[in-house]
Every structure is written in structure tokens, then in C-alpha cells.
Amino acid sequence: MYGWIWRHLPGNAWMKAVISLVLILAVVYMLFQYVFPWAEPLLPFNDVTVDNQ
């Protein structure tokens, strides 16, 4: 899959590296802005089962 993406990006190796970095940063941004906030209420991190004794 990564080879296919690399072959289809325009430019030389340096330009492909810059475009790849921008694409990675865009994916990380989308995850933090939209996917993780949407999924956070569905995760059981706030379900604490420790009792005070």
C-alpha cells in the first residue's frame, strides 16, 4: 500500500517526502479533531470500579 502511494505522488523524492509528511499531519489532525472526540464517550475510561473501604 505504501509503495503504491509513493509511486503515485508527484515530484522527486524530496517533494514526495514533503507531501507524505503533510498527508500524515492531516490524518493526525483529523483524528484529534473529529474521530477521538466522537469515540471518547464510547470508551470505558471513566468507569472506575475501585471502592473506598
C-alpha positions as semicolon CSV with decimal commas, in nm:
position;residue;x (nm);y (nm);z (nm)
1;M;0,000;0,000;0,000
2;Y;0,274;0,248;0,091
3;G;0,462;0,168;-0,228
4;W;0,150;0,240;-0,431
5;I;0,105;0,577;-0,257
6;W;0,475;0,664;-0,304
7;R;0,463;0,583;-0,676
8;H;0,154;0,795;-0,733
9;L;0,277;1,108;-0,556
10;P;0,412;1,376;-0,793
11;G;0,768;1,510;-0,786
12;N;1,109;1,381;-0,687
13;A;1,196;1,206;-0,361
14;W;1,216;1,527;-0,156
15;M;0,880;1,651;-0,282
16;K;0,723;1,310;-0,216
17;A;0,862;1,319;0,138
18;V;0,714;1,666;0,199
19;I;0,376;1,563;0,057
20;S;0,383;1,245;0,268
21;L;0,455;1,449;0,582
22;V;0,166;1,685;0,504
23;L;-0,066;1,390;0,448
24;I;0,038;1,230;0,777
25;L;-0,014;1,557;0,965
26;A;-0,358;1,595;0,804
27;V;-0,459;1,246;0,916
28;V;-0,338;1,311;1,272
29;Y;-0,527;1,643;1,278
30;M;-0,846;1,476;1,159
31;L;-0,812;1,206;1,424
32;F;-0,764;1,454;1,709
33;Q;-1,035;1,696;1,592
34;Y;-1,311;1,459;1,485
35;V;-1,255;1,088;1,548
36;F;-1,119;1,086;1,905
37;P;-1,381;1,331;2,045
38;W;-1,653;1,124;1,881
39;A;-1,518;0,796;2,022
40;E;-1,434;0,922;2,373
41;P;-1,784;0,879;2,521
42;L;-1,791;0,523;2,390
43;L;-1,473;0,420;2,576
44;P;-1,495;0,289;2,935
45;F;-1,213;0,501;3,083
46;N;-1,444;0,681;3,329
47;D;-1,599;0,359;3,465
48;V;-1,397;0,327;3,784
49;T;-1,467;0,019;3,994
50;V;-1,242;0,091;4,294
51;D;-1,436;0,128;4,620
52;N;-1,330;0,317;4,935
53;Q;-1,300;0,071;5,223
